[in-house]
Amino acid sequence: MIERLDSVKRGRNGNKLIGNALNHLPECGIEDSLLELIYLRVSQINRCASCIEMQTRELLKAGTAVEKIALVMVWREAASLFTAREQAALLWTESVISAAETTIPNRAHFAVASEFTSNELRDLTIVITLMNTYNRLGIRYRRNTPMLLEMHS
């Protein structure tokens, strides 16, 4: 078996840098509940199990309805559960994460620009790209969570 790099032991400074940036982002003015939804959607797109678990726990702890959390992946079909602002942010998230495929269409930009100020849009884009980086590091290191370890033991 090939041993993966231990991100906790070897990547402390890089992980701390991303963690500090993510911790600063709630100060950007975008509501915490929306940030967590964005983190969850980014993690779903990237298929980062440990991050999906982490965001799900945070959303549940904050009182977000289970139905809403469960349906983030198919938010278009469950649009009535999401505000216009959340829908715009989720569309923007998917467009930014998949920019090579989507080329970030005008409809996504118009939707997000109608719900967010210029500063919020900048910060939202930073949130999305930072979480994307965090996911990719987690996936690369094959980090597991206690819940996932319990399920497979």
C-alpha positions in Angstrom: 0.0 0.0 0.0 1.2 3.5 -0.8 1.3 5.7 2.2 -0.2 9.2 1.6 1.3 12.4 3.0 0.0 13.2 6.5 -1.4 16.6 6.1 -1.6 17.3 9.8 2.1 16.6 10.4 3.6 17.8 7.1 1.2 20.4 5.8 0.6 22.5 9.0 1.5 25.9 7.6 -0.5 25.5 4.3 -3.5 24.0 6.1 -3.3 26.8 8.7 -3.2 29.5 6.0 -6.4 28.1 4.3 -8.1 27.6 7.6 -7.3 31.1 8.7 -8.7 32.5 5.5 -11.9 30.4 5.8 -12.3 31.5 9.4 -12.0 35.1 8.3 -14.7 34.8 5.7 -17.7 35.0 8.1 -16.6 38.6 8.5 -17.3 39.3 4.9 -20.9 40.0 5.5 -22.4 36.9 3.9 -24.6 35.1 6.3 -23.1 32.0 8.1 -25.9 29.7 7.0 -25.3 30.6 3.4 -21.5 30.1 3.7 -22.2 26.6 5.1 -24.5 25.8 2.2 -21.8 26.9 -0.2 -19.2 24.8 1.6 -21.5 21.8 1.4 -22.2 22.2 -2.3 -18.5 22.7 -3.1 -17.7 19.5 -1.1 -20.5 17.6 -2.9 -19.2 18.6 -6.3 -15.6 17.6 -5.3 -16.9 14.4 -3.5 -15.0 15.2 -0.4 -16.6 12.9 2.2 -15.0 14.3 5.3 -15.9 17.9 4.3 -19.5 16.9 3.4 -19.8 15.3 6.9 -18.3 18.4 8.5 -20.6 20.9 6.7 -23.7 18.6 7.4 -22.9 18.6 11.1 -22.5 22.4 11.1 -25.7 23.0 9.3 -27.6 20.6 11.6 -26.0 22.3 14.6 -27.2 25.7 13.3 -30.8 24.4 13.0 -31.0 24.0 9.2 -33.8 21.7 8.2 -32.7 18.1 7.4 -34.7 18.3 4.1 -32.9 21.4 3.0 -29.5 19.8 3.7 -30.4 16.6 2.0 -31.6 18.4 -1.1 -28.7 20.9 -1.6 -27.3 18.6 -4.3 -30.6 18.9 -6.3 -31.5 22.5 -5.2 -33.1 23.3 -8.6 -35.7 20.6 -8.2 -36.2 21.6 -4.6 -36.1 25.4 -5.3 -39.0 26.1 -2.9 -36.7 25.2 0.0 -34.1 27.8 -1.0 -34.3 31.6 -1.1 -33.5 33.5 -4.3 -30.2 34.5 -2.7 -29.3 30.9 -1.9 -30.3 29.7 -5.4 -28.1 32.4 -7.0 -25.2 31.5 -4.7 -25.6 27.8 -5.5 -25.7 28.5 -9.2 -22.6 30.6 -8.9 -20.9 27.9 -6.9 -21.5 25.3 -9.5 -20.4 27.6 -12.3 -17.2 28.7 -10.6 -16.2 25.1 -9.5 -16.8 23.8 -13.0 -15.5 26.8 -14.8 -13.7 24.7 -17.4 -17.0 23.2 -18.5 -19.4 26.1 -17.8 -17.2 29.0 -18.8 -19.3 30.7 -16.1 -22.4 31.6 -18.1 -23.9 35.1 -18.2 -27.1 33.8 -16.6 -25.1 32.7 -13.5 -23.5 36.1 -13.3 -26.8 38.0 -13.7 -28.5 35.8 -11.1 -25.7 36.3 -8.5 -25.3 40.0 -9.3 -29.0 40.6 -8.7 -28.7 39.1 -5.1 -25.2 40.2 -4.0 -23.3 43.5 -3.9 -20.0 43.7 -5.8 -18.1 43.2 -2.6 -20.2 40.2 -1.6 -19.8 38.7 -5.1 -16.0 39.0 -4.8 -16.1 37.5 -1.3 -18.5 34.7 -2.4 -16.1 33.8 -5.2 -13.2 33.7 -2.8 -15.2 31.5 -0.4 -15.9 29.1 -3.2 -12.3 28.9 -4.5 -10.9 28.5 -0.9 -13.3 25.7 -0.1 -12.4 24.1 -3.4 -8.7 24.2 -2.5 -9.5 22.8 1.0 -11.5 20.0 -0.5 -8.8 19.1 -2.9 -6.2 18.9 -0.2 -8.5 16.7 1.9 -9.1 14.4 -1.0 -5.4 14.2 -1.9 -4.6 13.3 1.7 -7.5 10.8 1.9 -8.5 12.2 5.3 -11.2 10.3 7.0 -13.6 11.4 9.7 -14.5 9.6 12.9 -18.0 8.9 11.6 -16.7 7.4 8.3 -14.2 5.3 10.2 -16.9 3.9 12.5 -19.1 3.0 9.5 -16.3 1.0 7.9 -14.9 -0.8 10.9 
